[in-house]
Amino acid sequence: MLIPGGLIRTVLDVAHASSEYAYTREDMFATLVCTIEVHKGPVHYGAALNLRGPEAGTLWALWRDGGAPNAVIEIPDCPAGREVDCPCSEFAGHPGGHSWELDDPPQTPAAFPL
């Protein structure tokens, strides 16, 4: 799913407020894909922007089943795998398996512009 224009601005505003680094639209992921294996409700999480810095987390866009992304939160990265230089790409405390244990999520045709 493509990130709505209004949410792009929100992601960049949150990034600038929580970091001394400068970010642009090109730093963001082009599409949002929920990679959470196990859901504890109708909310989906898609990584929108990896923050820079040694202890930085990631800004995640949230949306409900059937809805458009409408919120952004900063969550620390999952610490699993860092000791072997193969970190999990999910957030700390995520439900389900770590990213290396999961199949790649399906991509919609809109994720691949011509």
N, C-alpha and C positions, 0 to 999 in steps of 0.2 A: 504494500500500500504506500502510495506517495505521501510525503509529509505535507499537510495543508500549509499554505503560505503564512497564515497567522501564527501557526505553531512554530514555524521557522524563526520568526521574530522572538517568540517567547523563549525558545531554546537558547538563542544567542544572548538575550537579556539575562537569563539565569546564569549562563556560562560566564559572562563578563562580571556579574555581581559576586560570583563565588570563586573567582580566580584572577590572578594578575596577568594572565596571558590574553592575547587578542585572538578572537575566533572569527571565521567567516562562514558563509554558506557552504563553501567548498570543503570545510573541515567536517561537516555533518555527513551522516550516512544518507545515501540517495533515497532509500526506501526503508520503511518500518516493517519488520517481520517479527512476530512473536515467537520466541524460541523456548519458552517455558514448557517443560515436558508435562508437568502436573499442575493443573489450575485448581485453586481453592475458591473459585468463584468465576464470575463472568468477565473479569478484568484481564486484559492482555498487556504485555510489556514489550516494547521494541526499543533497542538502543538507538539513540538519536545523535549523541556526540560523546566521544571519549575525551575526558578532560586531561590536560597536561599536568605533569608534576609527579614526583615520586610516590605520593600517597593519594593521588587524585582518583576519583571514581568515574562514573559515567552518568550522563543525563539520559534518562529513560522517558519515552513518551508512553502514556497510558490511554487505553480506550476500552470500551465495553463491547460485548458481542453485538455485531451489527451496527456499531457506531463509528464515528471518526475519532482520531486521536484528539484529546481535548485537555490534557494535563501533562506537565513535565515535572519530574522529581530527580534529585541527585541521590544516587545510591552508591556506596562503596563497592568496589569490585570483589568478586568471590576470591578468597585467598587460596583456594585449592589449586595445586599444580605449580605454584610459583617456585617451590623448592627444586623442581626438575626442569625449570624453564619452559613449561607448557601450561600456562595459566588458563583457568576456566574463563570463558568470555561472558559468563552470566554475572548477576549481582550477588553480593553477600547475602546468605540466607535464602537463596532461591529454592523453590521446591523442585523435586525431581533430580535427574542426573546432571552431571557436569557436561560442559559443551563437547568434550572429546568422547563422551559416552553416547552421544545422540546422533541420529541421522541429520543431515542438513535439512532445514525447513523448506517446504515447497515455495517456489517463487512464482508469483503471478506474471503473466505476460507484460503487464504494465511496468514491472520492475526492469524490463529490458528495452529501453527506448531504441528505436531504429536510428 
